[in-house]
Amino acid sequence: MVDPFLLSSSAAPAPAPLARGALTITDLDKSFAIGGRPRQILSNINLAVRPGEFVSIVGASGCGKSTLLRLIVGLDADYAGEIRLDGERVATTGLERGIVFQDHRLFPWMTLEQNIELALLNTGTPKERRRQIVAEHIALVNLGGFEKAYPHQLSGGMAQRAAIARALVTEPRLLLLDEPLGALDALTRVHVQNELQRIWLAQRSTMVMVTHDVEEALYLGDRVIVMAPNPGRIRRIVEVDLPHPRDRRSPLLHRLKDEILAELTAAPEPAARADGAPANLLPFAPREDR
């Protein structure tokens, strides 16, 4: 007789659950109507973000970085191409995608814990479980002891960490950050960068961050997407081959920073005309014989 324990122990192991948070963008184009005429904002954006990856996006003002985040989070569905999260097409907003803006957007009449719990109110989570989740995320962003504080009683960096906790409390597969540290002073910004890196390493959601700070992009990102304007498009993807947490003094970070800044401050490429010719190339007009 065969021991049933031996049969069960020799069976093939159950497959590991698939990692979540894979973002794919394919042939993405976006235009706005300005003055009654279409103006292309984003052109031919193709990008694949791996589950758990931290991707930074940099580029000149007006190159469509924030517009791209709005499309990914589902605030605007009027675009050509495809955006998919774990194979599902993005058509509207959803709890699987969170976003943090430059302004913390905490409600001033609510305490810190109330602001964070607000994100859970429509999830069907029981009240006691909501309180537990909120407490866990307050601890995650190192704001223990400030549960009853109102936004005006928090520093700028603390309020922004509270906004990050609120975005993470629903356990999104993808967290989008639209210049989340742009309004902070230099010292606070460095501190919150360190905190954001620590939170990401602990929580491991896929993160996509827009920033104007190249040093910040390199310090936090596994890859840096360098965008060009008119229309917004991907110029270069920079791999940052360093483990986390990182040392800001790394020679590689400084070399990559110099390279990216040189690209971003170079003379802009002329935008293409409708007929495909460069904008600085005038059509040939034959001279009239007199």
C-alpha positions as CSV (number, residue, x, y, z in Angstrom):
1,M,0.0,0.0,0.0
2,V,1.3,3.4,-0.9
3,D,1.5,6.0,1.8
4,P,-0.8,8.8,0.8
5,F,1.6,11.3,2.5
6,L,4.3,10.3,0.0
7,L,1.9,10.8,-2.9
8,S,1.0,14.3,-1.6
9,S,4.6,15.3,-0.9
10,S,5.8,14.2,-4.3
11,A,3.1,16.2,-6.2
12,A,4.2,19.2,-8.1
13,P,4.2,22.4,-6.0
14,A,1.4,24.9,-6.6
15,P,2.4,27.7,-9.0
16,A,3.5,30.9,-7.3
17,P,1.0,33.7,-7.7
18,L,1.8,36.1,-10.6
19,A,3.4,39.4,-9.6
20,R,1.0,42.3,-9.9
21,G,1.6,45.8,-11.1
22,A,2.9,45.3,-14.7
23,L,2.1,48.4,-16.7
24,T,2.3,48.4,-20.5
25,I,1.8,51.4,-22.7
26,T,1.5,50.8,-26.5
27,D,1.5,53.3,-29.4
28,L,0.0,56.0,-27.1
29,D,-1.0,59.3,-28.7
30,K,-2.8,62.2,-27.1
31,S,-4.1,65.5,-28.5
32,F,-5.9,68.5,-27.2
33,A,-8.1,71.0,-29.1
34,I,-6.5,74.4,-28.7
35,G,-8.1,77.3,-30.4
36,G,-10.3,75.0,-32.4
37,R,-7.3,73.1,-33.8
38,P,-5.8,69.8,-32.6
39,R,-2.4,69.9,-30.9
40,Q,-0.5,66.7,-30.3
41,I,0.7,66.4,-26.7
42,L,2.0,62.9,-26.6
43,S,3.3,60.8,-29.6
44,N,4.1,57.1,-29.9
45,I,4.7,56.4,-26.3
46,N,5.7,52.8,-25.7
47,L,6.8,51.6,-22.3
48,A,6.7,48.4,-20.2
49,V,7.0,48.8,-16.4
50,R,7.8,45.6,-14.5
51,P,5.9,44.6,-11.3
52,G,7.5,46.3,-8.2
53,E,9.7,48.6,-10.4
54,F,10.3,52.3,-9.6
55,V,10.3,54.3,-12.8
56,S,11.1,58.1,-12.8
57,I,10.1,60.4,-15.7
58,V,11.9,63.6,-16.4
59,G,11.7,66.2,-19.2
60,A,11.2,69.8,-20.0
61,S,8.1,71.6,-18.8
62,G,5.3,71.0,-21.3
63,C,6.5,67.7,-22.6
64,G,3.4,65.8,-21.4
65,K,4.7,64.1,-18.3
66,S,1.7,64.9,-16.1
67,T,-0.7,64.3,-18.9
68,L,0.7,60.8,-19.2
69,L,0.1,60.2,-15.5
70,R,-3.5,61.4,-15.9
71,L,-4.1,58.9,-18.7
72,I,-2.5,56.0,-16.7
73,V,-4.6,56.8,-13.6
74,G,-7.8,56.9,-15.7
75,L,-8.7,60.6,-15.3
76,D,-8.8,61.0,-19.1
77,A,-9.8,58.2,-21.5
78,D,-9.6,60.2,-24.7
79,Y,-6.4,58.9,-26.3
80,A,-5.2,56.6,-29.0
81,G,-3.3,53.4,-28.3
82,E,-3.5,51.2,-25.2
83,I,-2.7,51.4,-21.5
84,R,-2.9,48.1,-19.6
85,L,-2.3,47.1,-16.0
86,D,-1.7,43.4,-15.6
87,G,-3.3,42.9,-19.0
88,E,-6.5,44.9,-18.2
89,R,-7.2,48.0,-20.3
90,V,-7.3,51.2,-18.4
91,A,-10.6,53.0,-19.1
92,T,-11.4,54.9,-15.9
93,T,-10.1,55.3,-12.4
94,G,-9.8,52.3,-10.0
95,L,-8.5,51.3,-6.6
96,E,-5.8,49.3,-8.2
97,R,-4.2,52.6,-9.2
98,G,-3.4,55.4,-6.7
99,I,-1.9,58.9,-7.2
100,V,-0.1,61.5,-5.1
101,F,0.0,65.1,-6.3
102,Q,2.4,67.9,-5.6
103,D,-0.2,69.3,-3.1
104,H,-1.0,66.9,-0.4
105,R,-4.8,67.6,-0.7
106,L,-5.6,66.6,2.8
107,F,-9.0,67.8,4.1
108,P,-8.3,70.5,6.7
109,W,-11.3,69.6,8.9
110,M,-10.1,66.0,9.3
111,T,-7.4,64.5,11.4
112,L,-4.5,62.6,9.9
113,E,-6.1,59.2,10.6
114,Q,-9.4,60.4,9.3
115,N,-7.9,61.6,6.1
116,I,-6.2,58.3,5.5
117,E,-9.3,56.2,6.5
118,L,-11.3,58.2,3.9
119,A,-9.7,56.2,1.1
120,L,-11.2,53.0,2.6
121,L,-14.8,54.1,3.2
122,N,-16.2,52.7,-0.1
123,T,-14.2,49.5,0.0
124,G,-16.6,47.5,2.2
125,T,-13.8,47.0,4.8
126,P,-15.2,46.6,8.4
127,K,-14.6,49.5,10.7
128,E,-12.2,47.7,13.1
129,R,-10.1,46.4,10.1
130,R,-10.0,49.9,8.7
131,R,-8.6,51.3,11.9
132,Q,-5.9,48.5,11.9
133,I,-5.0,49.3,8.3
134,V,-4.8,53.0,8.9
135,A,-2.6,52.4,12.0
136,E,-0.3,50.2,9.9
137,H,0.2,52.8,7.2
138,I,0.7,55.6,9.7
139,A,3.5,53.5,11.1
140,L,4.8,52.8,7.6
141,V,5.3,56.5,6.9
142,N,6.7,57.2,10.4
143,L,3.9,59.4,11.6
144,G,3.1,57.6,14.8
145,G,1.9,60.0,17.5
146,F,0.3,62.4,15.0
147,E,-2.9,60.4,14.5
148,K,-5.1,63.2,15.9
149,A,-3.2,66.0,14.3
150,Y,-4.9,68.2,11.7
151,P,-3.1,69.1,8.4
152,H,-2.2,72.6,9.6
153,Q,-0.4,71.0,12.5
154,L,1.9,69.0,10.2
155,S,5.0,70.1,8.4
156,G,5.1,70.0,4.6
157,G,7.0,66.8,4.6
158,M,4.8,65.2,7.1
159,A,1.6,66.2,5.2
160,Q,3.1,64.7,2.0
161,R,4.0,61.5,3.8
162,A,0.3,61.4,5.0
163,A,-0.8,61.7,1.4
164,I,1.4,58.8,0.4
165,A,-0.1,56.7,3.2
166,R,-3.6,57.6,2.0
167,A,-2.7,56.5,-1.5
168,L,-1.2,53.2,-0.3
169,V,-3.9,52.3,2.2
170,T,-6.0,50.6,-0.5
171,E,-3.0,48.5,-1.5
172,P,-2.8,49.7,-5.1
173,R,-0.9,47.6,-7.7
174,L,0.4,50.9,-9.2
175,L,1.2,54.2,-7.4
176,L,1.6,57.3,-9.5
177,L,3.5,60.3,-8.1
178,D,3.1,63.7,-9.9
179,E,6.0,65.8,-8.6
180,P,5.1,64.8,-5.0
181,L,8.1,66.6,-3.5
182,G,8.1,69.7,-5.7
183,A,6.7,72.1,-3.0
184,L,9.2,71.1,-0.3
185,D,12.3,72.9,0.8
186,A,15.7,71.3,-0.1
187,L,16.4,69.7,3.3
188,T,12.9,68.4,3.7
189,R,12.9,67.1,0.2
190,V,16.0,65.0,0.8
191,H,14.5,63.6,4.0
192,V,11.2,62.7,2.2
193,Q,13.2,61.1,-0.7
194,N,14.8,58.8,1.8
195,E,11.4,58.1,3.4
196,L,9.8,57.4,0.0
197,Q,12.6,55.0,-0.9
198,R,12.2,53.2,2.5
199,I,8.4,53.0,2.0
200,W,8.8,51.6,-1.5
201,L,11.3,49.0,-0.4
202,A,8.9,47.9,2.4
203,Q,5.7,48.0,0.4
204,R,6.9,47.2,-3.2
205,S,4.0,48.6,-5.2
206,T,5.0,49.5,-8.7
207,M,5.7,53.2,-8.7
208,V,5.9,55.8,-11.6
209,M,7.1,59.3,-10.6
210,V,7.2,62.5,-12.5
211,T,9.8,65.0,-11.3
212,H,11.8,67.9,-12.6
213,D,14.7,66.9,-10.3
214,V,17.2,64.7,-12.3
215,E,19.1,63.8,-9.1
216,E,15.9,62.7,-7.4
217,A,14.9,60.7,-10.4
218,L,18.2,58.8,-10.4
219,Y,18.3,58.3,-6.7
220,L,14.9,56.7,-6.6
221,G,14.4,55.1,-10.0
222,D,15.4,51.7,-11.3
223,R,15.0,53.4,-14.7
224,V,14.7,57.0,-15.8
225,I,12.5,57.9,-18.8
226,V,13.8,61.1,-20.5
227,M,11.1,62.8,-22.5
228,A,11.4,65.4,-25.3
229,P,8.7,68.0,-26.1
230,N,6.7,69.1,-29.1
231,P,5.1,66.6,-29.1
232,G,6.0,64.7,-25.9
233,R,7.8,61.5,-26.7
234,I,10.4,59.2,-25.1
235,R,13.9,60.3,-26.0
236,R,15.9,57.9,-23.9
237,I,15.5,55.2,-21.2
238,V,18.3,55.2,-18.7
239,E,19.0,52.1,-16.6
240,V,20.3,52.8,-13.1
241,D,22.2,49.7,-12.3
242,L,22.6,50.2,-8.5
243,P,21.0,48.4,-5.6
244,H,18.6,50.1,-3.1
245,P,19.0,51.8,-0.7
246,R,21.5,54.1,-2.6
247,D,24.4,56.3,-1.8
248,R,23.9,59.8,-3.2
249,R,27.7,60.1,-3.6
250,S,27.8,57.2,-6.1
251,P,30.0,58.2,-9.2
252,L,27.5,56.5,-11.4
253,L,24.6,58.7,-10.2
254,H,26.7,61.8,-10.8
255,R,27.8,60.7,-14.3
256,L,24.2,59.9,-15.3
257,K,23.0,63.2,-13.9
258,D,25.5,65.1,-16.1
259,E,24.4,63.1,-19.2
260,I,20.7,63.7,-18.7
261,L,21.1,67.4,-17.8
262,A,23.2,67.8,-21.0
263,E,20.4,66.3,-23.0
264,L,17.7,68.3,-21.4
265,T,19.5,71.6,-21.8
266,A,20.7,71.1,-25.4
267,A,19.1,73.1,-28.2
268,P,15.6,71.8,-28.7
269,E,14.9,69.7,-31.7
270,P,12.6,71.4,-34.2
271,A,9.0,70.1,-34.2
272,A,7.8,68.3,-37.3
273,R,5.4,70.0,-39.7
274,A,2.2,68.2,-40.7
275,D,3.9,67.1,-44.0
276,G,6.7,65.5,-41.9
277,A,9.4,68.0,-42.8
278,P,11.3,69.9,-40.0
279,A,9.6,73.1,-38.9
280,N,12.7,75.2,-39.9
281,L,12.6,74.0,-43.5
282,L,10.4,76.3,-45.6
283,P,8.7,74.9,-48.7
284,F,10.4,75.7,-51.9
285,A,8.7,78.4,-53.9
286,P,9.8,78.9,-57.5
287,R,10.8,82.4,-58.5
288,E,8.5,84.0,-61.0
289,D,10.0,85.2,-64.2
290,R,9.5,88.8,-65.0
